[in-house]
Amino acid sequence: MPLVAHTALPTFERLRQEGQTILSEDYAFNQDIRELHIGFLNMMPDAALAATERQFFRLVGESNLIAQFHIHPFTLDGLPRGEKAQAYIDQYYDTFENLKKQGLDALIITGANPAAQHLEDEPFWDGLCEVVAWAKENVTSTLCSCLASHALVQHLWGVRRRPLGFKRWGVYSHAVTLPEHPLVNDLNTRFDVPHSRFNQMDRAELKAVGVHVLVESDEAGVHMAVSPDMFRMIFMQGHPEYDQVSLLKEYRRETLRWFTGVRNDYPPFPENYLRPKAKAILTEYRLAQEIAKRQGKPLPDFPETLLLPMLHNTWRDTAKVFYSNWIGKVYQITNNDRRKPFMEGVDPNDPLGLRKQMRM
């Protein structure tokens, strides 16, 4: 939780200049702290529905051990669902119409598996645009993951993502590029983030429409950016929510797609993720697959048990700090009435006061 500058001690101002959150005594006195209500728009396919919930819920829950969070999952009617997944949604998920009436303080929007060549042709497009139009007027801050970021940057500013011609897949080193922004306060100046995508938003195109880049990789490009108001919308291309084993499970799925003939080439290893011994084990597994496929035999067992002790998670701590920063800022400026986005006196076009500060 933030410090309160209850005296004129110069250290408070120095910490504020470094990007740390320091509340004035009057501001802190007038805050009416309550639980936070966070919407969770889950657009992932059936097989990843529950796992994606766990990944994001875990990060939110670990971000602050004092605050109380009510997370409200919902999805879009336009997304195709199987019978089992639909039953799960009917039992456990809320509806967008209900959440609009109740209100939300913050919103998380997951990525999705693309099914069309153009994002505007995706089954989620119209529903996603409707949710974002409402969130722009009623939610303090919205965090978008991967494909959702691509879709909303296109929807809001007409900037289309750029096909890479290959899959950006692995764990990459990143650096903070706007250290004075409170969202990256206390993050390591260099840290890892997993990526998994075929397309990319580039710095130049984002900058041209007023989007500010906060975190970037020399190899993987932009990871984190914010809307021109500096807070209302947060865009991520990487996946800090990933579990330690997420990329391995994705690699396993790709090897199965090769074995069953869905893809022609054998998948490369995720970059900067596997140790040499793990690569050696997977190379042996590939040989076993090739022999089985050639001889018409069943798929060999994937050596996941052997590989798990060789995997490292080099991004979780940084992700927790970021989520703590984000939720802390929402806490400080959201209205006590969850149907309203801000406390009295907060400028929706500059909710953190950063635009004014940068002009000075």
PyMOL commands that set and color helices and strands:
alter all, ss='L'
color gray80, all
select helices_A, chain A and resi 10-17+25-30+46-63+83-92+96-102+119-121+125-138+147-157+182-184+203-208+246-259+276-295+304-310+316-333+354-359
alter helices_A, ss='H'
color red, helices_A
select strands_A, chain A and resi 3-5+22-24+36-41+69-74+106-109+141-145+162-176+190-200+212-217+221-226+233-236
alter strands_A, ss='S'
color yellow, strands_A
deselect
rebuild
show_as cartoon
